[in-house]
Amino acid sequence: MDALKILAEACADVRPAEPDDAPWAARFTAAPADAGEAAALLRAAADLGLAVVPRGGGTRLRWGAPPTRCDLLVDTRRMDRIVEHAAGDLVVTAEAGTPLAVLGAALAEHGQRLSLDGQPPGATVGGAVASGAAGPLRLLYGSPRDLVIGLTIVRADGAVARSGGKVVKNVAGYDLGRLFAGSSGTLGLIVSATFRLHPVPEARAFVSRTFAGPGEAHDAVQRVLHSPAYPAAVECSSAAGHRVDVLLEGVANGVPDRAAAVADLLGGGTVAAGPPSGWAELPAGGTLVHASVPPGSLRDLLAVPLPADAALAWSASGHARVVLPGGTAPGRVADALAALRALGSAVVRDAPPDVRDAVDVWGEIPGLALMRRVKDQFDPDHRLSPGRFAGGI
């Protein structure tokens, strides 16, 4: 019996892969309907010795390195149920293929939200956790690793594992949730996640001002961060100079006064109800770099020489995204990476092939030996998204 027939016995929706399924070649594509079918599928893949790569909405398949091998692409989008929403406990459990937009709309009906921004259109629950990425709201609410309180995964051998619980104070699953956040599908297939939620704020206000130089923008951010304004997010971008945007959230009768105070701190900022252009967005195309730079180094970050049409946005959580336009020479990208890494760390998430081949995508990787041991424990045959993570994991 050939591999396709064996896989079809485990999962009803299996077919030969098509070129549009992934930005790299795959042999088969399967779409399990639930955790049981996903487990049977991965057991069959293990018996056949197939390399498995998960896919959600496909919005971040180009992040990280291409897999060294992809025999089976597992599409999670049929696993798209909101399993349980315990509104009174501010907790929700959703399957991995649930689009974040669908989840957000369902939670909004109850006046709640998953406080996770900076996600591309079409992103799913599983993809958000596996990427570990977050936008400016990370300053106050954290990233996926902080918001996940329970996880159900399928291991490389097809066994189903669960951690955590359905209430925020049950911390038994935090370690596994944090381990899988940002793992890029290299440790197991996420089939559902339980998140802590937050109430939708009564009011929001964005306070913005553009500064002429890096030093002025840096000082303005420091004034806001060391004030009692309690911002939900602060972002400094290269838009039209050095623009500082501050998001305030809270009760309706308190936000206007806080916004006025922040405007004074910025030296005359403007106040708006909606976000400024580019807020929490991930521009498409070119080379995308995620950097970690602490607030104290913001002045130096803003002074890093970049191409004139590059886009930089730094969040007060200490994370920045830098987009170098398509056509930027690999040597120019390498220079930018060196400057960013002198201030913290920088990882190339997405880039054209010529750039990937010419630069050090990951940079220095503290704890790589420990990462390898974790990989060996969860996936001893190295069949899950092989080569996609740091150090060829």
C-alpha positions as CSV (number, residue, x, y, z in Angstrom):
1,M,0.0,0.0,0.0
2,D,1.4,3.4,-1.0
3,A,1.9,6.3,1.4
4,L,-1.1,8.3,0.1
5,K,-3.5,5.4,0.8
6,I,-2.1,4.9,4.3
7,L,-2.5,8.5,5.1
8,A,-6.1,8.5,3.7
9,E,-7.0,5.7,6.1
10,A,-6.0,8.1,8.9
11,C,-7.5,11.3,7.5
12,A,-10.4,11.7,5.1
13,D,-9.0,14.8,3.5
14,V,-5.6,13.9,2.0
15,R,-4.3,14.6,-1.5
16,P,-1.1,15.2,-3.4
17,A,0.3,18.6,-2.6
18,E,-0.1,21.4,-5.1
19,P,2.4,24.2,-5.9
20,D,0.1,26.8,-4.1
21,D,0.0,24.9,-0.9
22,A,3.4,26.2,0.3
23,P,6.3,28.3,-0.9
24,W,8.4,25.2,-1.0
25,A,7.8,21.7,-2.4
26,A,5.7,19.2,-0.5
27,R,4.5,15.7,-1.4
28,F,1.1,15.5,0.3
29,T,-1.4,17.8,2.0
30,A,-3.8,16.7,4.6
31,A,-6.6,18.6,6.5
32,P,-7.7,16.7,9.7
33,A,-11.1,17.6,11.1
34,D,-10.3,17.2,14.8
35,A,-7.6,16.2,17.3
36,G,-8.4,12.5,16.8
37,E,-7.9,12.6,13.1
38,A,-4.8,14.7,13.5
39,A,-3.4,12.1,15.9
40,A,-4.1,9.3,13.6
41,L,-2.5,11.2,10.7
42,L,0.7,11.9,12.6
43,R,0.9,8.2,13.7
44,A,0.6,7.2,10.1
45,A,3.3,9.7,9.2
46,A,5.6,8.4,11.9
47,D,5.1,4.8,10.7
48,L,6.0,6.0,7.2
49,G,8.9,8.1,8.3
50,L,7.5,11.3,6.7
51,A,8.6,14.8,7.5
52,V,5.6,16.9,8.7
53,V,5.1,20.6,8.5
54,P,1.9,22.3,10.0
55,R,0.1,25.1,8.2
56,G,-2.7,27.4,9.4
57,G,-3.7,30.4,7.4
58,G,-0.4,30.3,5.6
59,T,0.4,33.9,6.5
60,R,3.8,33.1,8.0
61,L,5.0,30.1,6.0
62,R,7.9,32.1,4.7
63,W,9.0,33.0,8.2
64,G,12.1,31.1,9.3
65,A,14.1,28.9,7.1
66,P,12.4,26.6,4.5
67,P,12.1,23.1,5.8
68,T,14.9,20.8,4.7
69,R,12.2,18.3,3.8
70,C,8.4,18.3,3.6
71,D,6.6,15.1,2.9
72,L,3.3,16.0,4.6
73,L,1.8,19.5,4.9
74,V,-0.9,19.4,7.7
75,D,-3.5,22.1,7.1
76,T,-5.3,22.9,10.3
77,R,-8.0,25.1,8.9
78,R,-10.8,22.4,9.2
79,M,-10.1,22.5,13.0
80,D,-11.9,25.8,13.4
81,R,-14.3,25.5,16.3
82,I,-14.5,27.7,19.3
83,V,-14.6,24.9,21.8
84,E,-15.6,26.8,24.9
85,H,-15.9,30.4,26.0
86,A,-16.2,30.8,29.8
87,A,-17.1,34.4,29.7
88,G,-17.3,34.7,33.5
89,D,-13.8,33.4,33.9
90,L,-12.4,35.4,30.9
91,V,-11.1,32.3,29.2
92,V,-11.7,30.8,25.8
93,T,-10.6,27.6,24.1
94,A,-10.4,27.5,20.3
95,E,-9.0,25.0,17.8
96,A,-5.8,25.8,16.0
97,G,-7.4,26.6,12.6
98,T,-9.8,29.2,14.0
99,P,-9.1,32.5,12.3
100,L,-8.2,35.2,14.8
101,A,-10.7,37.5,13.2
102,V,-13.5,35.0,13.7
103,L,-12.5,34.5,17.3
104,G,-12.3,38.2,17.9
105,A,-15.8,38.8,16.5
106,A,-17.3,36.1,18.7
107,L,-15.6,37.4,21.8
108,A,-16.6,41.0,21.1
109,E,-20.3,39.9,21.3
110,H,-19.5,39.4,25.0
111,G,-17.5,42.6,25.5
112,Q,-14.2,40.6,25.6
113,R,-11.1,40.2,23.5
114,L,-7.9,38.3,23.0
115,S,-5.4,41.2,23.5
116,L,-3.1,40.1,20.8
117,D,-2.5,42.5,17.9
118,G,0.0,42.8,15.1
119,Q,-1.4,39.6,13.3
120,P,-1.6,39.5,9.5
121,P,-5.0,39.1,7.9
122,G,-6.0,35.4,7.8
123,A,-3.8,34.4,10.8
124,T,-5.1,31.5,12.9
125,V,-5.0,30.6,16.6
126,G,-2.3,27.9,16.0
127,G,-0.2,30.1,13.7
128,A,-0.3,32.9,16.3
129,V,1.0,30.6,19.0
130,A,3.6,28.9,16.8
131,S,5.0,32.2,15.6
132,G,5.0,33.7,19.1
133,A,4.6,37.2,17.5
134,A,2.7,40.1,19.0
135,G,2.2,43.8,18.2
136,P,2.4,47.0,20.4
137,L,-0.2,45.7,22.9
138,R,2.5,43.4,24.1
139,L,3.7,46.2,26.4
140,L,0.6,45.8,28.7
141,Y,-0.8,42.4,27.9
142,G,2.1,40.2,26.8
143,S,2.7,37.9,23.8
144,P,1.1,34.5,23.0
145,R,3.4,32.8,25.5
146,D,1.8,35.0,28.2
147,L,-1.8,34.7,27.1
148,V,-1.9,30.9,26.6
149,I,-3.0,29.1,29.8
150,G,-3.6,25.7,28.2
151,L,-2.5,23.8,25.1
152,T,-3.5,20.6,23.3
153,I,-0.9,19.2,20.9
154,V,-0.1,16.1,18.9
155,R,3.4,14.8,19.3
156,A,5.5,13.5,16.5
157,D,4.5,9.9,17.3
158,G,0.8,10.8,17.2
159,A,0.2,10.9,20.9
160,V,-2.1,13.6,22.2
161,A,-0.7,15.7,25.1
162,R,-2.6,18.4,27.1
163,S,-1.3,20.9,29.6
164,G,-2.8,23.7,31.7
165,G,-6.5,24.2,32.5
166,K,-9.6,26.3,31.8
167,V,-9.0,29.0,34.5
168,V,-6.3,31.6,34.7
169,K,-5.1,30.6,38.1
170,N,-4.4,27.1,37.0
171,V,-0.7,27.5,36.0
172,A,0.1,23.9,35.4
173,G,0.2,24.4,31.6
174,Y,2.3,27.6,31.4
175,D,5.6,25.9,30.7
176,L,4.3,23.9,27.8
177,G,2.4,26.9,26.4
178,R,5.6,29.0,26.6
179,L,7.7,26.2,25.1
180,F,5.4,25.9,22.0
181,A,5.0,29.7,21.6
182,G,7.4,30.6,18.9
183,S,8.4,27.0,18.1
184,S,7.5,27.2,14.4
185,G,5.9,23.8,14.4
186,T,9.2,22.0,15.3
187,L,8.0,20.4,18.6
188,G,4.4,19.2,17.8
189,L,1.2,20.0,16.1
190,I,-1.0,22.5,18.0
191,V,-4.6,21.4,17.8
192,S,-6.2,23.8,20.3
193,A,-5.3,26.6,22.7
194,T,-6.9,28.1,25.8
195,F,-6.3,31.8,26.3
196,R,-6.8,34.3,29.1
197,L,-9.0,37.2,27.9
198,H,-9.5,40.9,28.8
199,P,-12.6,43.1,28.7
200,V,-13.0,45.4,25.7
201,P,-12.1,48.8,27.1
202,E,-14.8,51.4,27.3
203,A,-12.6,54.0,25.5
204,R,-9.4,54.3,23.6
205,A,-7.3,57.2,22.5
206,F,-4.2,57.5,20.4
207,V,-1.8,60.3,21.1
208,S,0.7,61.1,18.4
209,R,3.5,63.5,17.6
210,T,6.3,63.5,15.0
211,F,9.8,64.6,16.1
212,A,12.7,65.9,14.1
213,G,15.4,63.7,15.5
214,P,16.0,60.4,17.3
215,G,17.0,62.1,20.6
216,E,13.7,64.0,20.9
217,A,11.7,60.9,20.1
218,H,13.7,58.9,22.6
219,D,13.2,61.5,25.4
220,A,9.5,61.7,24.7
221,V,9.0,58.0,25.0
222,Q,11.0,58.0,28.2
223,R,8.7,60.7,29.6
224,V,5.6,58.7,28.8
225,L,7.0,55.4,30.2
226,H,8.1,57.1,33.5
227,S,4.8,58.8,33.9
228,P,1.6,57.6,35.6
229,A,-0.2,57.5,32.2
230,Y,-0.2,53.7,32.1
231,P,-0.2,53.3,28.3
232,A,-1.5,50.1,26.8
233,A,1.1,50.5,24.0
234,V,3.7,52.9,22.8
235,E,5.2,52.7,19.3
236,C,7.9,54.8,17.7
237,S,8.1,54.5,13.9
238,S,10.1,56.1,11.1
239,A,6.9,57.4,9.5
240,A,7.4,61.0,8.3
241,G,10.4,61.4,10.6
242,H,10.3,59.9,14.1
243,R,6.6,59.5,15.1
244,V,5.7,58.5,18.6
245,D,2.2,57.0,19.1
246,V,0.7,56.2,22.5
247,L,-2.4,54.1,23.0
248,L,-4.5,54.7,26.1
249,E,-7.3,52.4,27.2
250,G,-9.7,52.5,30.1
251,V,-13.0,53.9,31.4
252,A,-14.8,56.5,29.3
253,N,-14.5,59.3,31.9
254,G,-10.8,58.7,32.5
255,V,-9.2,58.3,29.0
256,P,-9.7,62.0,27.8
257,D,-7.8,63.4,30.8
258,R,-5.0,60.8,30.5
259,A,-4.8,61.6,26.7
260,A,-4.4,65.3,27.4
261,A,-1.7,64.6,29.9
262,V,0.2,62.4,27.4
263,A,-0.2,65.1,24.8
264,D,1.5,67.5,27.1
265,L,4.3,65.0,27.8
266,L,4.9,64.8,24.0
267,G,5.0,68.5,23.8
268,G,1.8,69.0,21.9
269,G,0.6,65.7,20.5
270,T,-2.6,65.2,18.7
271,V,-5.4,63.0,20.0
272,A,-7.5,60.6,17.9
273,A,-10.0,57.9,18.5
274,G,-8.6,55.6,15.8
275,P,-5.1,54.2,15.2
276,P,-2.6,56.1,13.0
277,S,-1.5,54.7,9.7
278,G,0.8,51.8,9.9
279,W,-0.1,51.0,13.5
280,A,0.7,47.3,14.3
281,E,1.0,46.5,10.6
282,L,3.4,44.1,9.0
283,P,4.2,45.4,5.5
284,A,4.4,42.8,2.8
285,G,7.5,42.2,0.6
286,G,11.1,42.9,1.1
287,T,13.1,41.7,4.1
288,L,11.4,41.6,7.4
289,V,13.6,41.7,10.5
290,H,12.4,41.4,14.1
291,A,14.8,43.0,16.6
292,S,14.9,43.2,20.4
293,V,16.2,46.5,21.6
294,P,15.6,47.9,25.1
295,P,14.0,51.3,25.7
296,G,17.3,52.8,26.8
297,S,18.7,52.1,23.3
298,L,15.9,53.6,21.4
299,R,17.9,56.7,20.4
300,D,20.6,54.5,18.9
301,L,18.1,52.3,17.2
302,L,16.5,55.3,15.5
303,A,19.9,56.4,14.3
304,V,20.7,53.1,12.6
305,P,21.4,53.9,8.9
306,L,18.7,52.3,6.8
307,P,17.7,52.7,3.2
308,A,15.5,55.8,2.7
309,D,12.4,53.7,2.0
310,A,12.9,51.3,4.8
311,A,10.2,51.1,7.5
312,L,11.0,50.8,11.2
313,A,8.6,50.5,14.1
314,W,9.7,49.9,17.7
315,S,7.3,49.0,20.5
316,A,8.0,50.0,24.1
317,S,8.0,46.3,25.0
318,G,11.5,46.4,23.5
319,H,10.6,44.7,20.1
320,A,11.0,46.3,16.7
321,R,10.1,45.3,13.2
322,V,12.2,46.6,10.3
323,V,11.2,46.1,6.7
324,L,13.9,46.7,4.1
325,P,12.4,47.2,0.6
326,G,12.6,44.5,-2.1
327,G,15.7,44.9,-4.2
328,T,17.9,45.9,-1.2
329,A,21.3,44.4,-1.8
330,P,22.3,41.5,0.5
331,G,25.3,43.4,1.7
332,R,23.2,46.3,2.7
333,V,20.9,44.0,4.6
334,A,23.9,42.5,6.4
335,D,25.1,46.0,7.4
336,A,21.7,46.7,8.9
337,L,21.7,43.4,10.8
338,A,25.1,44.1,12.2
339,A,24.0,47.6,13.4
340,L,20.8,46.1,15.0
341,R,22.7,43.3,16.7
342,A,25.1,45.8,18.2
343,L,22.1,47.1,20.2
344,G,20.4,43.8,21.0
345,S,19.3,40.8,18.8
346,A,17.9,40.7,15.3
347,V,16.3,37.8,13.4
348,V,15.4,37.8,9.7
349,R,11.8,36.5,9.5
350,D,11.3,36.8,5.8
351,A,13.6,37.7,2.9
352,P,14.2,37.0,-0.8
353,P,16.3,33.9,-1.5
354,D,19.5,35.9,-2.4
355,V,19.3,37.7,1.0
356,R,18.7,34.5,2.9
357,D,21.8,32.9,1.2
358,A,24.0,35.8,2.0
359,V,23.3,36.8,5.6
360,D,23.2,35.2,9.0
361,V,19.5,34.9,9.5
362,W,19.5,34.0,13.2
363,G,22.5,35.7,14.6
364,E,23.9,34.6,18.0
365,I,21.6,32.0,19.6
366,P,21.9,31.7,23.4
367,G,20.8,28.4,24.8
368,L,21.0,26.6,21.4
369,A,22.3,23.4,23.1
370,L,19.3,23.4,25.4
371,M,17.0,23.9,22.4
372,R,18.5,20.9,20.7
373,R,17.9,18.8,23.7
374,V,14.2,19.9,23.9
375,K,13.9,19.1,20.2
376,D,15.4,15.6,20.7
377,Q,12.9,14.9,23.5
378,F,9.8,16.0,21.6
379,D,10.8,14.9,18.1
380,P,13.7,12.4,18.4
381,D,13.6,11.6,14.6
382,H,13.6,15.3,13.7
383,R,10.6,14.9,11.4
384,L,8.6,18.0,12.5
385,S,9.3,21.1,10.4
386,P,13.0,20.0,10.0
387,G,15.4,22.8,9.7
388,R,12.9,25.7,10.0
389,F,14.1,26.9,13.4
390,A,17.4,28.3,14.7
391,G,20.5,26.2,14.4
392,G,18.8,24.0,11.8
393,I,16.4,22.6,14.4
